């Protein structure tokens, strides 16, 4: 039997249900995180668990959602949930803090809040072995003054879903979204990096991009392990066409090499050397094979 955390306790997954009148269901007033757990040596290594919950609290603050738990309590609940579910494969953990009041009417104040956590087996979201083909979406990334881009707001992801759907329906694997002023923002659910002349370039978080945890980790690893600096600056769309390498980062995407964009081959059309090196370092960490970064994983015995 699978389990979820719902209304303050761990319950069978089938019992974790909300009403059709729930405010978050009707108006998108929730915030969430996506957390990966990697199966290795009879353990699930949950990646950056505390960091994810810290970001969840930041998102909740922006959307005026009160979370009645501490970060340490949420970590303990998640560990117990992983144990109770007993998956012996890679998993995806989804905490959602949301407006739980059963009422009709807009607003954020004076509305009850709650939090739920569920998990499920989760493999590769994108092809990390051969690379993916992407396109520039006609849908622009929502501006921070419309829906806060640094908060993972449930309702905002209709914007990303439109871009992703457009890409898939046109034969691509993923989409690049431009900001309202036409600069590169991010993928539908990923941050993006350019490799050019041995350096990394990525749009700044002020370009309506998510403050990605994997993004921050890759910047750190590139510097500390490969001696490669990352320049955070505004990126034009055509810079992607002349990149030596391109890759996405994210909890779902991990490190996903990009083979082509808008039907233009990136580099040699294969996984580039820097992308490949970063992938190896990353997967050594998440599998628990690099003691230098053991602070990033929470191992849960199954």
Number of C-alpha atoms within 10 A of each C-alpha: 9 16 22 25 22 19 15 12 11 19 16 14 16 10 12 17 9 14 10 11 13 19 26 22 18 16 15 17 25 27 28 24 22 18 20 25 28 24 22 17 12 12 22 29 26 26 24 19 23 17 13 20 21 13 20 23 21 17 23 23 14 14 21 19 24 16 17 13 12 12 18 12 11 19 17 12 17 23 18 15 21 25 16 15 18 17 17 15 16 19 21 19 21 17 22 21 26 29 30 21 16 17 15 11 10 11 12 14 10 9 17 16 20 18 23 18 22 21 24 17 13 15 13 12 12 18 16 19 14 13 21 22 22 24 24 20 22 14 20 21 28 21 16 14 8 8 15 18 21 18 25 25 24 19 16 20 15 12 15 23 14 16 25 24 16 20 22 14 9 10 11 20 19 26 28 30 28 24 18 15 10 13 19 28 30 26 25 23 24 27 27 25 29 26 22 16 9 14 16 21 21 21 22 18 18 16 22 24 27 21 17 19 17 22 22 13 15 24 20 16 17 20 14 11 12 13 11 16 16 19 15 15 13 16 19 14 16 11 11 22 19 16 17 20 29 28 23 27 24 22 20 20 19 23 30 27 30 30 23 23 21 15 12 15 18 22 19 11 18 18 23 20 13 18 21 17 14 17 19 11 17 20 15 14 20 25 21 23 14 13 10 9 13 16 10 19 20 20 21 19 15 15
